[in-house]
Amino acid sequence: MSAETDAVSTSAYSSPAKSLGDPGITPLSPSHIGKDSDADDAVEQLFLVVVAIDFGTTSSGYAYSFTKEPECIHVMRRWEGGDPGVSNQKTPTTILLTPERKFHSFGYAARDFYHDLDPTESKHWLYFEKFKMKLHTTGNLTMETDLTAANGKKVKALEIFAYALQFFKEQALKELSDQGGSDFENTEVRWVITVPAIWKQPAKQFMRQAAYKAGMASPENPEQLIIALEPEAASIYCRKLRLHQMIELSSRAPVNGYSPSDTIGTGFTQAKEHVRHKRQSRTFMVENVIGEIWSELEEGDRYIVVDSGGGTVDMTVHQIRLPEGHLKELYKATGGPYGSLGVDYEFEKLLCKIFGEDFIEQFKIKRPAAWVDLMIAFESRKRAAAPDRTNPLNITLPFSFIDYYKKFRGHSVEHALRKSNVDFVKWSSQGMLRMSPDAMNALFKPTIDQIVQHLSEVFDKPEVTNVKFLFLVGGFAESPLLQQAVQSAFGSRCRVIIPQDVGLTILKGAVLFGLDPAVIKVRRSPLTYGVGVLNRFVEGKHPPEKLLVKDGTRWCTDVFDKFISADQSVALGETVTRSYTPAKPSQLVIVINIYSSEQDNVGFITEAGVKKCGTLRLDLTGTDASVPNRREIKTLMQFGDTEIKAMAIDVATSKSVKVGIDFLNY
């Protein structure tokens, strides 16, 4: 809507107005916000089942519920090839492509097959793990962003994500068909995919594009897929918890019949034990009640959900709105890359310190499968770390590590350990690294400190006073070390609560969200959105370099006309409307450019950090010539969902054009 043309001559900082093409548009009316709540309800489709996919950094899984019996949530059937010491319903987020770059396998199957390949062969296969973090860490994510396999080869990230989602789609449809005895069609499923709330908009859109590529939904039928935010999903599930389904860290009284001292480790294992033997999907009954914990919450009460996973930790602050118990987001999601991967990274640094960085780098490239094995061995010991542990933790070194080290350095692993001055790590005669509990706890410290530090900052925000509960969810929340750190830092300010089966909390909440997407009523906008317009030039107020004279009228160009500010509350489905008029009355093709910024106060579209994220092109050629001399173009933006839609309407002829906000292709 600035005087920007379709020409590509405009760099981010040159003034779009200098490429004088279409004269742009100018605001017509004072802005107003309309609640357009029932416009979308008519197209609500009837799905037979909701399937949620928790696509995690370290592990992934799916769960589903039939819309006819929403109180039953089925978590996917158990996977072959689980690891010792790691019992869960999820499978590692690992994917293997053949040397021809075709999909081969996912999860344990991918890992085991890759592991069994001969080293001469395995270097041609493409193995990916922990690749979800790339979407968080890539600043300028596009459809062309690459991922690097263990052997160093690159593949487009979109392909890998689409393969992974397609794998889950096929698994879920197969399980549903087996269960129902007849083939289940994709059209009967509403899909929900969870993403971290702190992801930037491009990453959320990327996930949707990958799902389209995997055939879960299509741009023509976007409501078949919901992108849900992880801590929000967890929050929805926590509302339904009964007291016997959670562990309160601070309570002195026994919970679940255990005393608090043994709750931390055993509460989980006993809860899981009875399902370990049966290899099928587990069904969780979600009572259609508000749980007791919730009944203690009153109108306006606040709670924090801390979702700590493999890659990221993100936290959301919610407030209850009665009577329906809808949620209102009070403070925009925050967090960062403080997931349990940080602990793996510290372990890697420790190995570099003992065996030398040059060796570890080489070993990872030359023996990628053995490196994966070593990290698996570490993973199961990592889960055994606890605050009061006294006996050492043993980590088996793969034979090829010991062998390759001797070739590389000319002396033994044992020798390296003896001469490295790393305390608390010894060599045991059984060929293992022996770590004292202190050494293991030290690996957790940097990551846990960051989480506690970040939480303290959130607690200090004015919007975050009087928090009643802190729900700790996500896979990393199973760690007693993290539980203890959070309890001792914040136990005096609020009650710290951990749902049982904490690693599945998000999955179950995502299913509930898919059954009733309207449960979250108010969100905070993560960005400021607006359009580029022309305003009448005011001497002394507008910078002279923005002056544009057209047909004797003096315009100020590149003005950012704000629709909504970062951090502003937006109700789900809320529509913001603005009216514009073409700066030149005879203009027939009207181009409206939409921009976003992380800053609140944006004056011009040329400021640093302002990005174009959508274009509405309204072509009015061929419409009746008897248009009023001031043509009114209404522009609407609908907010609230994780997706944002925009629309422009020519009031005189009712011609309209729609566009989804696009962060990947500009």
N, C-alpha and C positions, 0 to 999 in steps of 0.2 A: 503494500500500500504506500510505500514511499514512492519516490519517482524512480524506483528501480525497474529496469526493463528485464526482459528475459535474457538479455545478453550476459555473457559470462565475464564481461570485462571488469566486474567489480570485485576488487579484493576486499578482505575484511575491513580494512581501515580507510580505503579511498571512499569518497562520498558517492554513494550510489546515484545521487542526483546529477552528478557530473555527466553520466552517460544518459543525457536527456532523451528519454524515449517516451514511455507512456507517462502521462502527467500525474498518475497517482490519485489518491483519494484524500478527503479531508473530513474530520469528524463533523457530524450533523447535529447530534443531540447530546444532552447530558447522558452519562451512562446510567444504565439501570440493570438490576439483576432480576431475572425472572426465575421462578421455581417451575421447572418443567418436569413434573414428576411422572405424569402418566403417559407421556409420549412414547416411551419405550416398552411399556408393559404389554402392549398388544402383540408384539412379535415373540413373546416368551414361548420358547419351544418346549415340547414335552419330551424329556429324556427319561429313559427307563432306569438309568444308573449313572452315578457320579463316580468317576475314577480320579483319584488325586495321585500325582507323582511328586515325591520329594526327591528332587535331583540334587544330591548333596555333593560337597567337595570330596569327601572321603567315601561316603556310602550313599546308596540310593534305594528307594523302594516305592511300592504303590499300595494303595488301599482303596476300597470301594464300598458303596452302599446303594441299595436299590431304593429308588424314590418312594416306592410303596411301603418300605419298612425302614424309615430313616434312623430308627434307634439302633440298628445293627450295623456296625462298621466291620468289614472284613479286611484283615491285613493279609497281603499276598502270601501264597503258600511258601513253605521254606525252600531255601536254595540248596542245591548240592554243593558240597565242598566248603563248608564253613571252616573257620580257623579255630584251633584250640584256644580256649580262653576268651573267645569273642563270640558270645551267643547273641545273635539278633535276627530280626526279620529282614534286615536289609542286606544288600550285596555291595561289594566294593565298586566305586565308580571308576571302572577301568574298561578300556575298550581296545580290541585288537583288530587291525586290518591286515589283509593278506599283502604280500609284496606287490600285488596288482592294485592295491588300495581299495579293495572291496571289503565290506563288513564281514568279519569272521565270527567274533563272539564278544560277550560283555560279562563283566562281573568276575566271579570266581572262575568261571569257565575260561575267560580270556586270560586270567592270570596263570591258571594251571597249565593251559596249552602253551603259553609263551614260555613258561618255566621249563617245560619238557622238551622244547626245541633244542636241537644241537646248536652250540654257539655260532658255528659257521652259517647256519640257516637263520638263526634268530635275528641276526643283524639286518636281514632284509625285511623282516616283518615290522609293522608299525604299531607300537604299543603306547597307549596314552593313559596317564593317571592324573588325578587331582587337577584336571584341566579347567574345571569351572572357575578357578581363581583368576584365570586369564580375563574373564569378562569384568571382574572387579578392578583388576589392575591396569587394563588398557585404557588410556585416556581418550584416544580417538578411535573408538571401536567402529568398524564398518562391516559390511557383508563380506569384505575381502580379508579380514584379520586372519592370521595364520596361527596354528598350534604346532608345537614341536614334539615329535614322537621321541621315545627313549633312544632311538638310534640316530637322532639328530635331523631326520627328514621332516619337512613341513607339509601340513595339510590345512585346508581352509577350516576354520573353527566352525562355520555354519554346517559343514558336512558332518563333522564329528558329532555335534549336538543333535543334528537331525537323525543320524544313525542311532544314537543312544535313545532318543525319544521314540523312534520307530520300533526299537527293540522292546521298550516298555509297552507300547501300544499293542504290539503283537502278543506279548506275554499276557497282558491283561485280557485282551479279547479271547485268547485261547482259554484262559482260566474261566472266564464268564461262560464261554460256549460249553466247556466240559461240565460246568456246574448246572447249566440250564438244559443240557442235552440237545440244544439246537444252536445253529450258528448265530453268533451275536454280531450285529452290524455296527460299524463305527458311528453311523448316524444316530444310534440309540444312546450314545454315550456323551455325557458332558464331561470334558476333561478339565482338571485343575492342575496347574504346575506351580510349585512354590519357588519364590526367589527371595534373596535377602532384601529387607526393606531399604538398606542403605545403598543398594545398587543405584547407579544413575539411570536416567530414563533410557539411554541407548541400549543398555544391557537388558532391560526389561523387554524392550521391543525386539531385541535380538532373539530372545527366548521364544517370543511369539512367532517370529519368522521361521525359526528352526522347527517349531511345531507344525506350521503350515507345510513346510517341506517334508515333514514326516507323515503328512496326510491326516493329522488329528482334526484339523478344522481348515477353513479357507478364508481368504479375505472377503469372500462373498457371505460367509457364514461365521463371522468372528465370535458371536456369543456362544458358540459351542466350546470355546476355550476361555477359561478364566486364568489370569495370572494373579496368584495370591501372594501376599507378603508373608514371609515365614513367621515373624513374631505375632502378626495379627492372627494367623491360623492358630498358633499356640494359645493365644489369648482366648479365642473362641472355645477351644477345647477346655481350657482351665476353668471356664465359667461353669462347666457341667460336672466338675469333679465332686465326688463325695469324699468325706474325710478319709474313708478307708482306702482311697485310691491315691493318697499322697503321703509324703513324709514331711513333717515340719521339723526343720533342723533345730529350732530353738527350744522346742517343748521339752520340759523336764519329764513330764509324764510319758509312760510308754505309748508309742504309736503302733497301731497294728499288732499290739501284743508283744512288740519287742521293746527293749529299753533303748533310749536314744543312742547309747554307745554302740550297740551292734546294728542299729538301723542302717547306718550309712552303707556298710558293705552288704549286709545280708538281706535287708528289706527287698532289694532289687532281685537278688538271686532267687530268694524263695518265691517271689511273685512270678518269676519267669519259669521256675523249675517244672511246674506241672505241664507246661506246654512243650517242653523240650523234646519229648519223645515222639510226639505225633507230627508227621511231616505233612501238614496241610495248612490252609489259611486259618488264621485265628480270628474269631469273631469277638468283638468287644461290644458289650451292651452299653449304649449311652442312654442313661435314663433321661426321659424327657422332663427333667426337672431342673431347677436351678440348684446347683450343689449347695451343701451347708455353708461352705466357705463363702459362697456368694451371698447366701442369705444374710451374712453378717455385714455385707456391704450395703451402704445406703446411697441414696441419690447423691451424686457429686463426689463419691469416694474415688480415690485414685490408686492405681497399682502399676507396677512396672513389670514388663515381661522381658527377661534377658535370654536371648536365644543364642546359645554358644555352640557352634558347630565345628566342623573340621577347618574351614577356611576363614569364616568371618564370625564376629560376635556382633549381633545388633540388638538394640533395645528400643522399646516403644513404651510410652507412658499413655495409659488409657484412663478414661473416667467413665463411670457408669451413668447412664441416663435411664431412669425408671419411667414408666412402669415396665416396658418390654425388656429392660435390661440391655438396650442397645449400647454400643460402645462409641466413645468419642475420643479421637486421638488428640492428646493435649500438647504434645511436644513432638516435633518431627523426628522420625527415626534417626538414630545416630549409632555409631559403632565404628568398626574398622577391622583390619585383617588380623584379629587376635585369636584366631581359632586354634584348635589343637595341633594344626600343622606347625605352629611356632615351636612346639615341643620337639617335633621331628627335626626341625631345623637346628635346634640347639644340640640335639644328639649328633647330627651331621657335623656341627662345628667341633664337638668333642672328639669325634673320630679324626677330623682333620688335625686337631691338636696332637693327638697321639700318633697317627700314622702319616701325617703330612698331607697338605692340601693337594699337592701334585699327584700323589698316589690315589686319593679318593676320586679326584676328577677323572683320572685315567680308568680306574676300576669301574666307575659308572658307565663310561662309554664302551669299554671292552667287555664287561660282563654285566650287561643291564639286568638280566634275569636274576643273577645272584644278588645284585643290589636290592632288587625288589624283595627277595627272600629275607635279606637282612632287616629291611624296614618292617616286614611282617612280624619277624621275631621280636623286634623292638616294640611294635604295636601291642602285642599281648602282654609284655612286661610293663608297658606304660599303664595298662589298665589295672595292674596289680599295685601301683604306687598308692600309698595312703599315708596320712599324717603320722599315724602311730606305729608304722611298720618298723621292725627292728632287724629282720634278717635280710641279707643281700638279695639282689635280683640278678639272675643269670641270663645273659643273652648269648645264644648260640651264634658263632661266626660261621658262615657257610664255608665248606671245604675250599671252594675256589678263591675265597678271600685270603685264606691262610697261604694257599699255594701261590697265588698271584703276587702276594706281598713279598714272599721269599724271592721269587724271580725278579721282582721290581727293585728290591732294596738289597738283596743278598744276605739278609739276616731274618730271623724269625719274628713273628707277631709278638711272641713272649718277650723277646729282647726289646722290642719297641715299647712295650708296656712298662718294662722295668726301667728303661732309661727316660721315658717321658715323665715329666714331673707332675702328672695329673694325680691328685690324691683321690682316694676312694674308688679307683677303678683298678682291679687286679686281674690277673690271668688265672683261671682255674685249670686244674690238670685235665678236666673233661673237655677242654677246648672251648671254654666259654669266657666271655667278659663278665667279671663279677662287679656289679655296681652296688655301693653301699646305698641305703635309702636316702642319705643326704645328697649323694651325687645325683640320684634320680630326681629328687625334689628340686635340686638346683636347675635342672633342665626345664622344669615347669615355671620356675619363678618369673622370668621376664614376661612370659605371656600372661600369667595370672596377675602380675603387678599392673600390666597395661589394662586389663579388664577392670580391676578394682579402681584404678586411677580414673578411667573413663566414666565408670559408674558414679564416682564421687563428684565429677564435674556435672553429670546429669542431675544428681541430687541437689546440687547448689543452684540450679536454675530456678528462677522465681515461679515458673509454671509447675514446678515439681515439688511443691511443699505438701506435707501431710500425706505421704504415700503409705497406704496400709499394708500392702503385700508386695513381695518381690517373688515372682515365679521364675525359677531357674529351669530352663528347658533346653533341648538340643542334645546331641550326642556327647559333647564335652562336659555337659552338666552331670554326667555319670561319675566324673572324677571327684573322689573324696577330697582331694587337695583343693580343687576349685570350690567345692561346697564349703569347706572349712574357711577358706579365705573370704568368701562372700558373707558367710554367717558372722565371722568375727568383725568384719568391717561395717556391716549394715544391720546386724541383728538387733541393735539397740534402737534403730530408727523405724524398722518395719518387720513384719513376719516373713521369714524366708521359707518358701515352699517349693518342693520338688515333686512333680507328678511321678507316679510309678511308671515304668516303661517309658522313661523320659525321652529316649531317643525316637519314640514313635508319636510323641505329642503333636508335632507339626503335621505329620501325615494325617492323623485323625481329625485335627482341627481343619485341615484343608478340605476334607470330605464334607464336614459340617458346613463349611463356607460355600462349597459347591451346591449343597442342598438349599441353602438360604443366603444368597450373596448380599442381601440387603441388611444383614446383621450389623455390619460396620456402617455407621451413619455419617460420621464426620471425619474427614482426614485433613492433614495439613499439606498444602501444596508444597512439593519439594523445590519448585522453581517459580520465578516470576515470568508470566507470559504476556505478550502484547503484540501489536501489529505496527508496521511502519507507516506513518502518515505524513501529510503536509499540513502545517498550520500557517495562518497568516503571520508574516514576518513582523516582529515587534522590535524596533530599534532599541538597543541597550539591553534587551532581554535575551535575544538570540545571537549566537556567534555569527559574525559576518560571513565566515566561509560556508555557512549553511544557506545563504541567501540564493534563491532561485526566482528569476523573473519570468513569468509566463503570461503572454497576452496582456501585458500591463499590470498583472497582479504580482505582488511580492510575496513569495512563499518561503517559509523555513522548512527545509527538507530533513529527512532522516529522523523525524521525531518518533520516539517509542511511545505508543499509546497503550497504557497498561490495562490488561484484562483482570489479572489477579496477581497478588504478590507472593513471593516465597514465604512460607510459614503461615499464610492466611488460612483460616478454617474454610473448608469447602464441604458442603453436604453432598452426599452421593447423588449423582445425577443433576447437580445444580448447573444451571445454564446462565452464562453471562452474555448479555446482548449489547452490541454497540451499533449505532447507525452511522453510515458514512455516505458521502456523495462524491461522484467523480469530480476532480478539480476542474476538468474540462467537460462541460455538459454533453458535448456530442460524442464523448468517448464510448465505444461499444464493447471493448474487451477490457474487463476490469481485473487487475491482478492484485491480490491481497497477500502480502507476505507476513508470516507469523514468526515471531522470534522468542527466544527464551534466554534467561540469565539466572545465575545463582544469586545475584545481588538483588536487594529490595528496590533500591532507587535507581532507576535507569532513565536517562533523559533521551539518549539518542541510540539508534540501532548500530552506530559505528563504535560504541564504547567497547573496551576490552571485555571479553567474556560473554558478549551477546552472540548467540548462535541462531541461524535461521533454521526453523524446524518444520516448516510447512508452507505451502502456497495454495491459495484458492484462486482459480482462474475462472471467472464468470464471463461467458461469451454471450453478448446480447444482440449479436447481429441477426437480422431477420425478424426481430421483434417489432411490434407495432411502433410506427414513428411518432404517434401522438403521445409521447411520454411527457410527463410534467417536466418543466425546465430544471427542477432540482430533483434528480432521480435519487431515491433512497435505497441504499444497499444495506440490508441488515446483516450483521455478522454475529454468529453465535458460537460460543465455545462451551462444550459440556465437560465438566470436571468430575472428579470423584473416584471413578474406577481407576485401576492402574493404567488404563488407556485414556487418551483425551481425544475428543472428536471436535471438528470445527465445520462450520457451514456458512455459506453466504447466500442471501436471498435478495432478488430484485423485487422490491415491494410492488411496483406497478404491474409486473407481468407474472409474478410468482415463480419465475425461473430460479432454480437453485443449484448449488454445487456443494458437495461434501468432501471432506478430506480427513484422514487420520493424521495426527501429528507424527512426523517422521524424524527420528534423531539419527538415522543411520545413513541416509542417502544425500545429505546436504553438506 
